[in-house]
Amino acid sequence: MKTIIEPFRIKAVEPIHMTTREERIEKLKAVNYNLFALKSRDVIIDLLTDSGTGAMSAEQWAAIMRGDESYAGSPSFSRFEAAVRNLMPFEHIIPTHQGRAAEAILFSLLGGVGKNIPSNTHFDTTRGNIEAGGALAHDLVIEEGKDPTNLHPFKGNMNLEKLEAYLTEHGDSVPCVMLTITNNAGGGQPVSLENIQAVAKIAKAFGRPFIIDGCRFAENAYFIKQREDGQGDRSIVDIVRDCFACADGMTMSAKKDGFANIGGWLALNDGDLAELARAKLIQTEGFPTYGGLAGRDLDAIAQGLTEIVDEDYLRYRIRTNEYIIEGLDALGIPVVKPAGGHAVFIDARAWLKDIPPLEYPGQAVAVALYEIGGIRSCEIGTVMFGRQPDGSEIPAAMDLVRLAIPRRTYTQSHADYIVEAFGELAANVDNLRGYRISKEPKLMRHFTCAFEPL
Ligand SMILES: *Cc1c(COP(=O)(O)O)cnc(C)c1O
């Protein structure tokens, strides 16, 4: 069969509140054109993030009922620990309430003034946690990973020559080598198994621990199976195990490939470091057998980890992104290619050539998409990154609009609807205008700033 169906039936549904275009025009005015300020009830298809927005399975909801809320030694923790270790063979598995809590603990121990930490591309919370302690975060992704049109199969790969030079130059000031799979900030692009193992080898040669930010490990493994020589006949579980067997630790957000609405963990092999991490955990998150989570959350993650590695699910997931990209491509809309694991990215700067970066072409697309179809996306460009610490404003490297796809939440007709809305947008693209920011806070302005149409 050629049709790739959603490999699930729907047992519980969440109604979508439909709105008219006139209503949406009013809502946009009321929130000063900042989509973060919309009420989710007023959104028809919400593609703001894939984090914690997925649909849990019947087995996960059953696991929630099995959750044991004992303060210490809960069987929920044992099930969680076993499920993680089945995929990622680390000695010490430390639950946290989210990925960023694992990062905060790790970098409170490894970071600090004078330290330098490389990655392919640090995710923004990782960078934030590194920089908060005074260390510096550096991105060493391959050049192909920075070109939205380059069709390299593993655009998340680390530049190995740069990594070696970096480790030589910075010596003892490098406490660990990080690698983000898939490379979220670089468009959800995968890292090959060969590259993961090569990074591990280099880190080892320099005597540095190798830590994987594994938030989208299953999507990454599926890309390895699809695209890497010699991997096509292997199971996703075997590929995942290989990815982590060569690492010394990991940070994880279970809100991504944990299939859960909340949760995360820090895993380490080094017993001394793990002891310090657990002490920090008790101080900031909770006792080591629950971290910042309820017992039921641990059980939901344990079950989720058995479902996320299902190849039929991963095929449907990755195909959804490709399907939307093919639709946008046919409309002549510039998109980041090849499709990433968790999102579709539109290159708004390339598309809206008449709107200069400082008039926010990405915001213009995001607002128009909501007005036309009630679809909420996210500008990742000059609104998000343009304001500099010295108060000046410069264009970001790219002006992208991200359509993040929640897991198991939407169907093919939702994808068709998204493409149709873009068709309407493309037909009227010459009428789009830019925006100015009329009010903004000092930091992280994109969440709360007010816009005015030009
Ligand atoms: C989401 C994410 C994080 C942070 O996880 P939270 O659960 O949101 O705190 C870290 N790294 C990557 C790559 C992520 O996508």
The ligand as an ORCA input file, in Angstrom:
! r2SCAN-3c Opt
* xyz 0 1
  C      13.129     21.010     24.597
  C      14.585     20.820     24.567
  C      15.358     20.984     25.713
  C      14.778     21.434     27.045
  O      13.796     20.566     27.515
  P      12.537     21.096     28.371
  O      11.829     19.846     28.756
  O      11.738     21.988     27.479
  O      13.083     21.826     29.539
  C      16.716     20.762     25.614
  N      17.295     20.418     24.450
  C      16.571     20.249     23.313
  C      17.241     19.844     22.052
  C      15.201     20.450     23.342
  O      14.486     20.306     22.221
*
